[in-house]
Amino acid sequence: MTGLSENYQCAQISEVGLKLRFEFTIDQIARACTRLVKQRKNGFMPTVAEIIETIEQIEGKTYLTIEQQAELQANIVLECLR
């Protein structure tokens, strides 16, 4: 669903939309969407954040934010320079 609402013409690309597009497999997203659709009580489409949270629940782990990933990579570079 390519970042869900970000498909619309006037929508801007967000950090969570990019995360959904590039950090997760189609299978992970499909499993999360299936679970969300089965549990949904209203007719609204799940948000990107809800899909990511559901993937984390299914897999039992928390994924790093872009800022956290950047910090880790910067630390690796700094360690190499020392």
C-alpha positions in Angstrom: 0.0 0.0 0.0 3.1 2.1 -0.4 3.0 4.1 2.8 -0.8 4.2 2.7 -2.0 7.7 2.7 1.2 8.9 1.2 0.0 7.7 -2.1 -2.3 10.7 -2.5 -1.1 13.6 -4.6 -0.9 16.3 -1.8 0.6 14.0 0.8 4.2 14.4 1.9 6.6 11.6 2.5 7.1 11.0 6.2 9.7 9.2 8.3 7.3 6.4 9.2 6.2 6.1 5.5 9.8 5.6 4.5 10.4 3.1 7.3 7.4 1.1 6.1 8.6 1.1 2.5 12.2 0.2 3.0 12.6 -1.6 6.3 10.0 -4.3 6.2 9.2 -7.1 3.8 5.9 -7.5 2.0 5.2 -10.6 4.1 5.7 -8.6 7.4 3.4 -5.8 6.1 0.8 -8.3 4.9 0.7 -10.2 8.2 0.3 -6.9 10.1 -2.4 -5.6 7.8 -4.3 -8.9 8.1 -4.2 -8.8 11.9 -5.3 -5.1 11.9 -8.2 -5.8 9.5 -9.4 -8.7 11.7 -9.2 -6.6 14.9 -10.6 -3.4 13.4 -13.8 -2.1 14.9 -14.1 1.0 12.8 -14.0 1.3 9.0 -10.9 3.5 8.9 -7.7 2.3 7.2 -4.9 1.6 9.6 -2.1 4.2 9.9 1.5 3.5 9.0 2.4 3.8 12.7 -0.2 1.1 13.6 1.2 -1.2 10.9 4.7 -0.8 12.3 3.6 -1.3 15.9 1.8 -4.5 14.8 4.9 -5.8 13.0 6.8 -5.1 16.2 4.2 -7.0 18.3 4.1 -10.0 15.9 7.9 -10.3 15.9 8.4 -9.4 19.5 11.0 -6.7 18.9 11.2 -3.0 18.5 12.8 -1.4 15.5 15.1 1.6 15.7 14.0 5.0 14.5 16.0 6.6 11.7 17.7 8.9 14.3 18.7 5.9 16.4 20.1 4.1 13.3 22.1 7.2 12.3 23.5 7.5 15.8 24.7 3.9 15.8 26.3 4.3 12.4 28.0 7.6 13.5 29.4 5.8 16.5 30.8 3.1 14.3 32.6 5.7 12.2 33.9 7.5 15.2 35.2 4.2 16.7 37.1 3.5 13.4 38.6 7.0 13.5 40.0 6.5 17.0 
